[in-house]
Amino acid sequence: MATRKKKNVVELSRSHFEPYEPAKDEEYMSKGQLEHFKQILLNWRQELMEEVDRTVHHMKDESVNLPDAADRATQEEEFSLELRTRDRERKLIRKINQALDSIEKEEYGWCEACGIEIGIRRLEARPTATLCIDCKTLQEIKEKQWGT
């Protein structure tokens, strides 16, 4: 009986990609790796932009002057929630653009604090990461202790 190798597919939002498997002696952040992350980031940004467009159309379609005060309040709350979500996505798009810029400069994948490799798996989990796991952990501890 033949067995089929199951492909490990990762879901980032709605984008699916196969985890990058570096060659045995492949240098960290090679052209292939940079292209892999560039595609992940471009797909993610495209999804977010499509979501923004859907929100704009939805808000235009739903912006009806409702006679009932409770219905208007519900509609306003829904719009407020959507706008907060879009604001978070706008900030994420900015981070994605910064990551794409660092790919173009071939600076992507290196910790901004200490200069070591962030790591392929960490970047696949969080493609906009700019800190290695140790520096990020230290940053979170400082934020928790001093509220900065």
C-alpha positions as CSV (number, residue, x, y, z in Angstrom):
1,M,0.0,0.0,0.0
2,A,1.4,3.4,-1.0
3,T,1.5,6.2,1.5
4,R,1.1,9.8,0.6
5,K,3.2,12.4,2.3
6,K,0.9,15.0,3.8
7,K,1.9,18.6,3.0
8,N,2.0,20.9,6.0
9,V,0.1,24.0,4.9
10,V,-0.1,27.1,7.1
11,E,-3.0,29.5,7.2
12,L,-2.3,33.2,7.6
13,S,-5.7,34.9,7.6
14,R,-7.1,33.3,4.5
15,S,-3.7,32.9,2.7
16,H,-2.3,29.4,2.6
17,F,1.4,28.7,2.1
18,E,3.7,25.8,2.5
19,P,6.4,26.3,5.2
20,Y,9.8,27.1,3.7
21,E,12.2,24.1,3.8
22,P,15.7,25.4,3.4
23,A,18.3,23.4,1.5
24,K,20.9,21.7,3.7
25,D,23.6,24.4,3.3
26,E,21.3,27.3,2.3
27,E,22.4,30.6,3.7
28,Y,19.9,32.4,6.0
29,M,17.7,34.9,4.1
30,S,18.8,33.7,0.7
31,K,17.0,35.0,-2.4
32,G,14.5,32.0,-2.2
33,Q,13.7,32.8,1.4
34,L,13.3,36.5,0.7
35,E,10.9,35.7,-2.2
36,H,8.9,33.3,0.1
37,F,8.3,36.0,2.7
38,K,7.7,38.6,0.0
39,Q,4.8,36.5,-1.4
40,I,3.4,35.9,2.1
41,L,3.4,39.6,2.9
42,L,2.0,40.6,-0.5
43,N,-0.8,38.1,-0.2
44,W,-1.6,39.2,3.3
45,R,-1.6,42.9,2.3
46,Q,-3.9,42.2,-0.6
47,E,-6.4,40.4,1.7
48,L,-6.4,43.3,4.1
49,M,-6.9,45.8,1.3
50,E,-9.9,43.8,0.0
51,E,-11.3,43.7,3.5
52,V,-11.0,47.5,3.6
53,D,-12.9,47.8,0.3
54,R,-15.6,45.5,1.5
55,T,-16.0,47.6,4.7
56,V,-16.3,50.8,2.7
57,H,-19.0,49.3,0.4
58,H,-20.8,47.8,3.4
59,M,-20.9,51.1,5.3
60,K,-22.2,52.9,2.2
61,D,-24.9,50.3,1.7
62,E,-25.9,50.2,5.3
63,S,-25.8,53.9,6.0
64,V,-29.6,54.3,6.1
65,N,-31.3,56.9,8.3
66,L,-33.2,54.5,10.6
67,P,-36.2,55.9,12.3
68,D,-35.9,53.9,15.5
69,A,-33.3,55.2,18.0
70,A,-32.3,51.7,19.1
71,D,-31.7,50.6,15.5
72,R,-29.6,53.7,14.9
73,A,-27.6,53.0,18.0
74,T,-27.0,49.4,17.0
75,Q,-25.9,50.6,13.5
76,E,-23.5,53.2,15.0
77,E,-22.0,50.6,17.3
78,E,-21.5,48.2,14.4
79,F,-19.8,50.9,12.3
80,S,-17.7,51.9,15.3
81,L,-16.5,48.3,15.7
82,E,-15.8,48.0,12.0
83,L,-13.8,51.2,12.0
84,R,-11.7,50.1,15.0
85,T,-10.9,46.9,13.2
86,R,-10.0,48.7,10.0
87,D,-7.7,51.0,12.0
88,R,-5.9,48.0,13.4
89,E,-5.6,46.6,9.9
90,R,-4.3,49.9,8.6
91,K,-1.5,49.8,11.2
92,L,-0.8,46.2,10.2
93,I,-0.6,47.2,6.5
94,R,2.0,49.8,7.5
95,K,4.0,47.1,9.2
96,I,3.7,44.9,6.2
97,N,4.9,47.7,3.9
98,Q,7.9,48.2,6.3
99,A,8.7,44.5,6.1
100,L,8.5,44.6,2.3
101,D,10.9,47.6,2.3
102,S,13.3,45.6,4.5
103,I,13.1,42.7,2.0
104,E,14.0,45.0,-0.9
105,K,17.0,46.3,1.2
106,E,17.9,42.7,2.1
107,E,17.7,43.6,5.8
108,Y,14.6,41.3,6.5
109,G,14.9,38.5,9.0
110,W,17.5,40.1,11.2
111,C,16.8,41.3,14.8
112,E,16.7,45.1,14.9
113,A,18.0,45.1,18.6
114,C,20.8,42.5,18.5
115,G,21.4,41.7,14.9
116,I,20.9,37.9,15.1
117,E,18.6,35.8,12.9
118,I,14.9,36.1,13.8
119,G,14.3,32.6,12.4
120,I,12.3,31.3,9.5
121,R,9.6,29.7,11.6
122,R,9.1,32.8,13.7
123,L,8.8,34.9,10.6
124,E,6.3,32.5,9.1
125,A,4.2,32.8,12.3
126,R,4.7,36.6,12.4
127,P,6.0,37.9,9.1
128,T,6.2,41.5,10.4
129,A,8.5,40.5,13.3
130,T,11.5,42.8,13.7
131,L,12.9,41.3,16.9
132,C,14.2,37.8,17.7
133,I,12.3,35.9,20.3
134,D,14.8,36.7,23.1
135,C,14.7,40.5,22.4
136,K,10.9,40.4,22.0
137,T,10.5,38.6,25.3
138,L,12.8,41.1,27.0
139,Q,10.8,44.0,25.5
140,E,7.5,42.5,26.8
141,I,8.9,42.0,30.3
142,K,10.1,45.6,30.3
143,E,6.6,46.8,29.1
144,K,4.9,44.7,31.8
145,Q,7.2,46.1,34.6
146,W,7.4,49.7,33.6
147,G,4.3,50.1,31.4
148,T,6.3,51.5,28.4
